[in-house]
């Protein structure tokens, strides 16, 4: 099967990163280092898939207006894409990074999608199938139902294509019964069904083929019908955590695209790749050398 990974981003963004000496509320702060790029969780996943040696295609909604900064940004990144114009504009996110305080995220909610959005993104996905795996990630804009990610999962299932659903809130509850591999963070898991490995087991018992819960500096756990594992990072890293979960999803998607998943190896890769993203100043990038070094040092243990 091809290792081509499709990523679906329903609420894209133009990501702006400011690196400053200090964040001082109520004062003017000079920005010596500013970066901007096409973003959204699925775009980050696609970029990391490429860094890991895979092939990726971005499927996303975008603005109906010109110029389209999001489309131009994808072209600038060299990421293949199939876009659906269905938004009045593409939102912006701002990450303010300081050495002392870490990262402060400012996220616009995004703009409502028009009535063509669901049919358009469904047609875009259908046109790109089959694939090695699909990653549906990020929030769902107003105008689209929370059940749209689950509908896209079921479309992929008809082509025997595995899907990661890295969504939250009502969309995660809908996706939990759709047949997707679920990838919640600790807070999303607790909101959905509880915390810890037993909560993941409940989701697997309810039909999820696997649950990979990311725990930040605590690593990650993976639960399938065949077993459960916990992976801890080789070392604690500091930097910009924005995009770390997306990097982990990229690593997992490449493992899912194989004929059979070695779950301890996949989980070690998720943790190492997520940590390698923290070292980079911008979401959607990883320190490949660090990832390759850490993947052999991540501690994976079976959970009874």
N, C-alpha and C positions, 0 to 999 in steps of 0.2 A: 504494500500500500504506500502511496505517496506520503512524504513527510510534509506536504503543503498544509499549512495551518491557516484557517480562516478566522478572523476576529470580527466580532459584531459590536459596534459602538452606537448606541441609540441616542446618547447625549454627549456629542463630541465637544471638544474644547480647544481653545488656543491657550497653551500653558506658558505662563510667564514666571521666570525664576529670578528673584532679586537676592543677591548676596551682599549683605551689609555688615558693618562692624558691630552695630548694636541696633536693636529696635527700641525706640524711645517714643512711647505714645504721647501725642500732643505736641511733638516737635517735628521739624523738618529733618528728614534723614536722606543723606546723599547715597546714591546707588552706584558704586564703582563697577559692578558686574551685573549686567542684565542680559537674560537670554529668553528667547521666545521660540516656540515650535508648535506644530500641530500636536494635539494631545487628546486626552480621553483615555480611559483604561485600555480599551482594545487596541488603540494605536501604540501604547506602551508595550503591550504584549507582542504585537507584530514586530516592533523594532528589536526586542530582545530575542525573539525567535530567529531573526536574521543573524544577530550576533552569535547565536549558538549554532549556526550552520544550517538552519532550516529555511524553508521558503514560506513566505506569508503574504496574505492578501487582506487588506483592510476593507471591510464593508461597514458603511456608516451613513447616517443622515448628515446632511449639510445644509447650508443656507440656499435659498432660492435667489439671492441677490448677487450681483457682481460689483466689485471683485470678491472672490471667495478666498479669504486668507487661509482657511482650513485646507482647502484643496491645494492651494499653492504650497502650503507647508508640507503636505504629504509628498508632493512632487519634489520639494527641496530635500526631503529625507530619503528620496528614492524608494518609497514604499508603494508597491502596486496597490491599486484601490478600485473599488466600485462604489460610487457615492450616489445617494438618493437625495435630491434637493427637496426638502420638506420642512425646513425651519426658517423663520424670518431672519435669524442671525445665529451665529455660533458663540456660545458663552466663553468667558475667560476665567481662568483660575490663576491665582497669584500665590507663589510660594516665596516667603521671605525667610532667608536662611542666615542665621548668625552663629558664630562659633560658641557663644556662651549659652544661648537660649534654644538652639536647635532650629526647627522649621515651624513657622506659623503659616497655615494655609488659609487663603481667602477664596471661597468658591461661590461663583454665581450659580443659581439654581438651573439656569438654562431657559430656553424659550419654548413655547408650546409648538408641538408638531402639527402639521396640517392633516387633512383627512386622507391624503395619499400616502402617508408615511408607512403604515403597516403593510399595505399591499406592495409598496415599493421595496421595502427592506426584505420582505418575503421573496419577491421575485429575484432580487439581487443574490440572496443566499441560494435559492434554487438553481440559479444560473452557474454558480461556482461549485456545486456539489457534483461528484463526491470529493472528499478531501481526507487528509490524514486525521484531522480533528478540527473541532470548532470551539472557539472560546467566546462566550457571550458575557460581557462584563460592563459594569457601570450602572448608573441610574437610568430610569425610564422617564423621558420628558412628559410633561403635561400634554394631553392630546392622544397619547398612546396608552392602552390599557396595561395594567400590571401583568396581565397574562401573556403579553406578546413574547417575552423570552421563552416561556414554556411552550408556546406554539412553535417557535423556531426550533426548539429542542426536538419536538415530535417530528418536524419535517426532516431533521437530520437522521432521526431514528429510522425513518423509512428508507434511508440510504445506508444504514448500518455504520454511521459515522459517530464516533464518541464526541460528547460535548461537555465542556466545563461551564457551569453557570456560576459566575462570580458577581452576583447581584445582591441586593439587600432589600429589607423591608417586605412589603407585600409581594414584590416580584420574586423574592427568595422563597416565600411561602408557596407561591404558585409553582415555582421551578422544582420544589422539593419532591413533588409527585410526578415529575415529567420524564424521569429516566436520565437526568443529567448527573454528572459528577459534580458535587457541590463543593465550593471552596470559600466558606465563610471565614471571617476573622473571629476573634474571641467574642467580641460584643455582638456580632451578627448571629453567631451560634446561640448565645445565651438568649437573645431576643426571640429566636426561632423556636427553640425546644429545650434549652438548658445549656449547661456548660460541661466540658470534659468529654471523655471517651464514651461514656454511657449515652450522652446526648447524640453523639455521632452514630452509635450503634442503633439507636432508635430510628434515625433517618435511613440507615441502610435496611433495617427491617421493614421500613415503610416503602422501600423500592428504589432508593438511590443506589447505583452501582458502587459508589465510593463517596466518602466525605474526607476532604483534606482541610483541616482547620488550622489556620495560621495563628501563632501565638506571639508574634513580635520577637523580642529578644529571647523568648522561651522556646523558639523553634516551631515545630508543627507536629500534628498527629494525623495519621491516615487510618481510616477504618474501612474495611471491605467485608464481604461475606467470608473471605478466607482468613482474615486476621486483622490485627490492629498493631500499629507501630508508632513510636515517638522518636523524633529526631531533634537533637540539640545542636546549635551552631558550634563550630570549632572554637570560636572566640566571639566576644561581644564587640560589635563595631558601632561607631558613631558617625553621624553624617546626616544625609537627607533621606528620610524613610519614604518619601513620596515615590510611589512606583515600585516599592519592594514586593508588594503582593502581586502586582502585574508581572514582574520578572519571574516570580515563583510559578504563576499560571503558565507562562511561556515554557518553562522547563517541563512542567507536568504535561502540557499539551503534546510536546515532542515524544514523551514516553507513551502517552495514550495512542499515538499514531503507530506504534510498533504492534506487531501481531499479538504479543503477550506482554503485560506490564510486570516488571520486577518492582514491587511496591517499596521495599526498603531502599533500593537504588533510586527510585523516583523521588521518594521523600527526602533523601539526602541531597538530591539535585535541587529540589524546591528550596530547601533551607540555604544551601550554598549560593544559589543564584539570587535569592532574595537578599542575602547579606551583601553580595557583590554589588547590588543596585544601590545600597545605602552609601557606598563609597563614592558614587558619582553625583555631581551637583544637580543633574537634571533627570526627571523621571523618564523612563524609556531607554536608559543606558545602564550598562553593567561594566564592572571591572573584570574582564574575561580571565585575566591571569589569576586574580584572587579567587574567582569561582572555581577554576580548574585546580587550584591548590587546596581549597577548603573542601571540595566535594569528597576528597579521600579522607578527610579528617573529621567529618560530621559523624557524631555518635548516634547510631540508630539501634533502638532496643524494641523487642516485641513486648506488647502489653497483653497481659493475661486477662 
